Amino acid sequence: MVISNKDVHDIEGIFYALMISSKPLPDEFSYELKSEMLSKPMNKESFVKCQLIQAYTEDELIRKHGFIKQKYFDEILRHLIQTVF
C-alpha cells in the first residue's frame, strides 16, 4: 500500500509503502483489508502490515491491484500512526 505522495516519487524516484500480506498474524500492527474497502477485491484474506514500511522504486513494484477507498486509507494511516509512532 503506497503511503507517500507523488512529490516524493517525482523528486526522489522512490515511494514509501506498507506491505500487504495474506498471513493473518494477530498483532497490533496488522490492519485487515475487507472487500468493501477496496476498488477491486483481493483474491485472499489480506492484511496491511503497518510496521513494515519500506522505500521502493517503480522497478520493485510487483503489481498495482487497485486502490483503497479514501475513508479506509485514512483509517489505516491513523492505525499506522497509533501503533508505530
C-alpha positions in Angstrom: 0.0 0.0 0.0 1.7 3.2 -1.1 1.6 5.9 1.6 3.9 8.6 0.1 2.7 11.3 -2.2 3.6 12.0 -5.9 6.2 14.6 -4.9 8.3 12.0 -3.1 8.3 9.9 -6.3 9.0 12.8 -8.6 11.9 14.2 -6.6 13.5 11.1 -5.1 12.4 8.4 -7.6 11.0 6.2 -4.8 7.8 5.8 -3.0 7.1 4.5 0.5 4.7 1.6 1.0 3.4 -0.8 3.6 3.5 -4.5 2.9 0.2 -6.3 2.4 0.2 -10.0 3.4 -2.2 -12.9 3.5 -0.7 -14.1 6.7 -3.2 -13.3 9.5 -0.7 -12.8 12.3 -2.9 -11.4 15.1 -0.8 -8.5 16.2 -1.4 -4.8 16.9 0.3 -3.7 13.7 -1.9 -5.5 11.2 -4.9 -4.0 9.7 -7.4 -6.3 7.9 -8.4 -5.3 4.4 -12.0 -6.2 3.6 -13.6 -6.2 0.1 -15.7 -3.1 0.7 -12.6 -1.1 1.4 -11.1 -1.7 -2.0 -11.8 -0.7 -5.6 -11.2 -4.4 -6.5 -11.4 -7.3 -4.0 -8.3 -9.2 -3.1 -8.1 -13.0 -4.0 -7.2 -13.9 -0.4 -7.8 -12.6 3.0 -5.3 -9.7 3.3 -3.7 -7.5 6.0 -1.7 -4.3 5.8 1.4 -4.7 8.0 1.8 -1.2 9.4 5.2 -1.9 10.9 6.7 -2.9 7.6 7.4 0.5 5.9 9.9 0.4 3.1 11.1 2.6 0.2 10.7 1.1 -3.3 11.5 2.1 -6.9 9.0 1.5 -9.7 11.1 -1.5 -10.8 10.4 -3.2 -7.5 6.7 -2.8 -7.8 5.1 -6.2 -8.1 1.8 -5.0 -9.5 -0.9 -2.5 -8.9 -4.0 -4.2 -7.7 -6.4 -1.2 -7.3 -6.8 1.3 -4.6 -8.1 1.6 -1.1 -11.1 3.9 -0.7 -10.1 7.2 0.9 -12.2 6.7 4.1 -10.3 3.4 4.8 -7.0 4.7 3.6 -7.3 7.4 6.3 -8.3 4.8 8.9 -5.2 2.7 8.1 -2.9 5.8 8.3 -4.4 6.5 11.8 -3.7 2.9 12.8 -0.2 3.2 11.5 0.5 6.4 13.5 -1.1 4.9 16.7 0.8 1.6 16.6 4.2 2.5 15.0 4.8 6.1 16.0 
